[in-house]
Amino acid sequence: MDTQRNELMEVIEQAFIDYHTMTTDDITTKREKKQFIDGLMTAARVIGVHYEELDALTKAVPIMLQRQPIDMTTPAYIRQLARQIAIRQNENQ
């Protein structure tokens, strides 16, 4: 269950990052992404993720994005790996 929980939290985090880095001005696309995140958060509550954990995640993602400028010259899979390493290091401290 912890594995599923961690995977779902990672999916939610990635969805938040995607939402906050959207460059589109299409209101419908942003609304759909927001509804998708809402559904993911509801699923997380069903499997036992506490509200405080979700709240911390929603507050941490925009701050994390402000600290790390997005370098579009670096491939996305490398940026993703670097982000995951940074998150794991923060969790271990």
PyMOL CGO cylinders between C-alpha atoms (Angstrom):
from pymol import cmd
from pymol.cgo import CYLINDER

trace = [
    CYLINDER, 0.00, 0.00, 0.00, 2.88, 2.38, 0.76, 0.3, 1, 1, 1, 1, 1, 1,
    CYLINDER, 2.88, 2.38, 0.76, 4.27, 1.83, -2.73, 0.3, 1, 1, 1, 1, 1, 1,
    CYLINDER, 4.27, 1.83, -2.73, 0.94, 2.75, -4.32, 0.3, 1, 1, 1, 1, 1, 1,
    CYLINDER, 0.94, 2.75, -4.32, 0.64, 5.73, -2.01, 0.3, 1, 1, 1, 1, 1, 1,
    CYLINDER, 0.64, 5.73, -2.01, 4.11, 7.01, -2.91, 0.3, 1, 1, 1, 1, 1, 1,
    CYLINDER, 4.11, 7.01, -2.91, 3.48, 6.48, -6.61, 0.3, 1, 1, 1, 1, 1, 1,
    CYLINDER, 3.48, 6.48, -6.61, 0.22, 8.40, -6.40, 0.3, 1, 1, 1, 1, 1, 1,
    CYLINDER, 0.22, 8.40, -6.40, 1.91, 11.25, -4.55, 0.3, 1, 1, 1, 1, 1, 1,
    CYLINDER, 1.91, 11.25, -4.55, 4.56, 11.40, -7.28, 0.3, 1, 1, 1, 1, 1, 1,
    CYLINDER, 4.56, 11.40, -7.28, 1.85, 11.50, -9.95, 0.3, 1, 1, 1, 1, 1, 1,
    CYLINDER, 1.85, 11.50, -9.95, 0.06, 14.31, -8.09, 0.3, 1, 1, 1, 1, 1, 1,
    CYLINDER, 0.06, 14.31, -8.09, 3.30, 16.23, -7.74, 0.3, 1, 1, 1, 1, 1, 1,
    CYLINDER, 3.30, 16.23, -7.74, 4.08, 15.85, -11.44, 0.3, 1, 1, 1, 1, 1, 1,
    CYLINDER, 4.08, 15.85, -11.44, 0.54, 16.96, -12.31, 0.3, 1, 1, 1, 1, 1, 1,
    CYLINDER, 0.54, 16.96, -12.31, 1.01, 20.09, -10.16, 0.3, 1, 1, 1, 1, 1, 1,
    CYLINDER, 1.01, 20.09, -10.16, 4.32, 20.83, -11.86, 0.3, 1, 1, 1, 1, 1, 1,
    CYLINDER, 4.32, 20.83, -11.86, 2.73, 20.36, -15.27, 0.3, 1, 1, 1, 1, 1, 1,
    CYLINDER, 2.73, 20.36, -15.27, -0.16, 22.64, -14.29, 0.3, 1, 1, 1, 1, 1, 1,
    CYLINDER, -0.16, 22.64, -14.29, 2.09, 25.39, -12.96, 0.3, 1, 1, 1, 1, 1, 1,
    CYLINDER, 2.09, 25.39, -12.96, 4.39, 25.27, -15.98, 0.3, 1, 1, 1, 1, 1, 1,
    CYLINDER, 4.39, 25.27, -15.98, 1.60, 25.32, -18.57, 0.3, 1, 1, 1, 1, 1, 1,
    CYLINDER, 1.60, 25.32, -18.57, 2.23, 28.06, -21.08, 0.3, 1, 1, 1, 1, 1, 1,
    CYLINDER, 2.23, 28.06, -21.08, -1.11, 27.78, -22.78, 0.3, 1, 1, 1, 1, 1, 1,
    CYLINDER, -1.11, 27.78, -22.78, -3.67, 30.51, -22.48, 0.3, 1, 1, 1, 1, 1, 1,
    CYLINDER, -3.67, 30.51, -22.48, -6.44, 28.03, -23.21, 0.3, 1, 1, 1, 1, 1, 1,
    CYLINDER, -6.44, 28.03, -23.21, -8.75, 28.25, -20.22, 0.3, 1, 1, 1, 1, 1, 1,
    CYLINDER, -8.75, 28.25, -20.22, -10.41, 24.93, -21.02, 0.3, 1, 1, 1, 1, 1, 1,
    CYLINDER, -10.41, 24.93, -21.02, -7.11, 23.03, -20.96, 0.3, 1, 1, 1, 1, 1, 1,
    CYLINDER, -7.11, 23.03, -20.96, -6.13, 24.57, -17.61, 0.3, 1, 1, 1, 1, 1, 1,
    CYLINDER, -6.13, 24.57, -17.61, -9.55, 23.80, -16.17, 0.3, 1, 1, 1, 1, 1, 1,
    CYLINDER, -9.55, 23.80, -16.17, -9.34, 20.18, -17.32, 0.3, 1, 1, 1, 1, 1, 1,
    CYLINDER, -9.34, 20.18, -17.32, -5.88, 19.82, -15.79, 0.3, 1, 1, 1, 1, 1, 1,
    CYLINDER, -5.88, 19.82, -15.79, -7.15, 21.29, -12.53, 0.3, 1, 1, 1, 1, 1, 1,
    CYLINDER, -7.15, 21.29, -12.53, -10.08, 18.84, -12.49, 0.3, 1, 1, 1, 1, 1, 1,
    CYLINDER, -10.08, 18.84, -12.49, -7.65, 15.98, -13.12, 0.3, 1, 1, 1, 1, 1, 1,
    CYLINDER, -7.65, 15.98, -13.12, -5.55, 17.08, -10.15, 0.3, 1, 1, 1, 1, 1, 1,
    CYLINDER, -5.55, 17.08, -10.15, -8.69, 17.30, -8.03, 0.3, 1, 1, 1, 1, 1, 1,
    CYLINDER, -8.69, 17.30, -8.03, -9.53, 13.71, -8.95, 0.3, 1, 1, 1, 1, 1, 1,
    CYLINDER, -9.53, 13.71, -8.95, -6.02, 12.55, -8.09, 0.3, 1, 1, 1, 1, 1, 1,
    CYLINDER, -6.02, 12.55, -8.09, -6.23, 14.25, -4.72, 0.3, 1, 1, 1, 1, 1, 1,
    CYLINDER, -6.23, 14.25, -4.72, -9.59, 12.63, -4.03, 0.3, 1, 1, 1, 1, 1, 1,
    CYLINDER, -9.59, 12.63, -4.03, -8.10, 9.25, -4.88, 0.3, 1, 1, 1, 1, 1, 1,
    CYLINDER, -8.10, 9.25, -4.88, -5.20, 9.96, -2.52, 0.3, 1, 1, 1, 1, 1, 1,
    CYLINDER, -5.20, 9.96, -2.52, -7.62, 10.69, 0.32, 0.3, 1, 1, 1, 1, 1, 1,
    CYLINDER, -7.62, 10.69, 0.32, -9.42, 7.41, -0.38, 0.3, 1, 1, 1, 1, 1, 1,
    CYLINDER, -9.42, 7.41, -0.38, -6.21, 5.38, -0.01, 0.3, 1, 1, 1, 1, 1, 1,
    CYLINDER, -6.21, 5.38, -0.01, -5.27, 7.12, 3.23, 0.3, 1, 1, 1, 1, 1, 1,
    CYLINDER, -5.27, 7.12, 3.23, -3.15, 10.14, 2.38, 0.3, 1, 1, 1, 1, 1, 1,
    CYLINDER, -3.15, 10.14, 2.38, -3.71, 12.78, 5.04, 0.3, 1, 1, 1, 1, 1, 1,
    CYLINDER, -3.71, 12.78, 5.04, -4.91, 16.25, 4.18, 0.3, 1, 1, 1, 1, 1, 1,
    CYLINDER, -4.91, 16.25, 4.18, -1.77, 17.77, 5.70, 0.3, 1, 1, 1, 1, 1, 1,
    CYLINDER, -1.77, 17.77, 5.70, 0.43, 15.83, 3.28, 0.3, 1, 1, 1, 1, 1, 1,
    CYLINDER, 0.43, 15.83, 3.28, -1.58, 17.01, 0.28, 0.3, 1, 1, 1, 1, 1, 1,
    CYLINDER, -1.58, 17.01, 0.28, -1.57, 20.57, 1.59, 0.3, 1, 1, 1, 1, 1, 1,
    CYLINDER, -1.57, 20.57, 1.59, 2.21, 20.48, 2.03, 0.3, 1, 1, 1, 1, 1, 1,
    CYLINDER, 2.21, 20.48, 2.03, 2.59, 19.19, -1.52, 0.3, 1, 1, 1, 1, 1, 1,
    CYLINDER, 2.59, 19.19, -1.52, 0.40, 21.92, -2.99, 0.3, 1, 1, 1, 1, 1, 1,
    CYLINDER, 0.40, 21.92, -2.99, 2.42, 24.58, -1.20, 0.3, 1, 1, 1, 1, 1, 1,
    CYLINDER, 2.42, 24.58, -1.20, 5.84, 23.06, -1.96, 0.3, 1, 1, 1, 1, 1, 1,
    CYLINDER, 5.84, 23.06, -1.96, 5.49, 22.67, -5.72, 0.3, 1, 1, 1, 1, 1, 1,
    CYLINDER, 5.49, 22.67, -5.72, 5.11, 26.38, -6.63, 0.3, 1, 1, 1, 1, 1, 1,
    CYLINDER, 5.11, 26.38, -6.63, 8.00, 27.27, -4.28, 0.3, 1, 1, 1, 1, 1, 1,
    CYLINDER, 8.00, 27.27, -4.28, 10.16, 24.53, -5.79, 0.3, 1, 1, 1, 1, 1, 1,
    CYLINDER, 10.16, 24.53, -5.79, 9.40, 25.85, -9.28, 0.3, 1, 1, 1, 1, 1, 1,
    CYLINDER, 9.40, 25.85, -9.28, 10.37, 29.38, -8.27, 0.3, 1, 1, 1, 1, 1, 1,
    CYLINDER, 10.37, 29.38, -8.27, 13.75, 28.23, -7.00, 0.3, 1, 1, 1, 1, 1, 1,
    CYLINDER, 13.75, 28.23, -7.00, 14.62, 26.21, -10.08, 0.3, 1, 1, 1, 1, 1, 1,
    CYLINDER, 14.62, 26.21, -10.08, 14.52, 28.03, -13.39, 0.3, 1, 1, 1, 1, 1, 1,
    CYLINDER, 14.52, 28.03, -13.39, 13.52, 25.69, -16.18, 0.3, 1, 1, 1, 1, 1, 1,
    CYLINDER, 13.52, 25.69, -16.18, 16.37, 25.12, -18.59, 0.3, 1, 1, 1, 1, 1, 1,
    CYLINDER, 16.37, 25.12, -18.59, 14.73, 24.09, -21.85, 0.3, 1, 1, 1, 1, 1, 1,
    CYLINDER, 14.73, 24.09, -21.85, 18.09, 23.14, -23.38, 0.3, 1, 1, 1, 1, 1, 1,
    CYLINDER, 18.09, 23.14, -23.38, 18.27, 20.16, -21.02, 0.3, 1, 1, 1, 1, 1, 1,
    CYLINDER, 18.27, 20.16, -21.02, 16.15, 17.16, -22.06, 0.3, 1, 1, 1, 1, 1, 1,
    CYLINDER, 16.15, 17.16, -22.06, 12.97, 16.66, -20.03, 0.3, 1, 1, 1, 1, 1, 1,
    CYLINDER, 12.97, 16.66, -20.03, 13.96, 13.23, -18.71, 0.3, 1, 1, 1, 1, 1, 1,
    CYLINDER, 13.96, 13.23, -18.71, 17.16, 14.70, -17.22, 0.3, 1, 1, 1, 1, 1, 1,
    CYLINDER, 17.16, 14.70, -17.22, 15.25, 17.61, -15.63, 0.3, 1, 1, 1, 1, 1, 1,
    CYLINDER, 15.25, 17.61, -15.63, 12.77, 15.11, -14.19, 0.3, 1, 1, 1, 1, 1, 1,
    CYLINDER, 12.77, 15.11, -14.19, 15.56, 12.95, -12.76, 0.3, 1, 1, 1, 1, 1, 1,
    CYLINDER, 15.56, 12.95, -12.76, 17.26, 15.98, -11.20, 0.3, 1, 1, 1, 1, 1, 1,
    CYLINDER, 17.26, 15.98, -11.20, 13.95, 17.05, -9.65, 0.3, 1, 1, 1, 1, 1, 1,
    CYLINDER, 13.95, 17.05, -9.65, 13.36, 13.60, -8.19, 0.3, 1, 1, 1, 1, 1, 1,
    CYLINDER, 13.36, 13.60, -8.19, 16.87, 13.49, -6.73, 0.3, 1, 1, 1, 1, 1, 1,
    CYLINDER, 16.87, 13.49, -6.73, 16.38, 16.91, -5.12, 0.3, 1, 1, 1, 1, 1, 1,
    CYLINDER, 16.38, 16.91, -5.12, 13.05, 15.85, -3.62, 0.3, 1, 1, 1, 1, 1, 1,
    CYLINDER, 13.05, 15.85, -3.62, 14.53, 12.65, -2.20, 0.3, 1, 1, 1, 1, 1, 1,
    CYLINDER, 14.53, 12.65, -2.20, 17.43, 14.59, -0.70, 0.3, 1, 1, 1, 1, 1, 1,
    CYLINDER, 17.43, 14.59, -0.70, 14.99, 16.99, 0.96, 0.3, 1, 1, 1, 1, 1, 1,
    CYLINDER, 14.99, 16.99, 0.96, 13.00, 14.05, 2.36, 0.3, 1, 1, 1, 1, 1, 1,
    CYLINDER, 13.00, 14.05, 2.36, 16.16, 12.51, 3.87, 0.3, 1, 1, 1, 1, 1, 1,
    CYLINDER, 16.16, 12.51, 3.87, 17.16, 15.70, 5.70, 0.3, 1, 1, 1, 1, 1, 1,
]
cmd.load_cgo(trace, "trace")
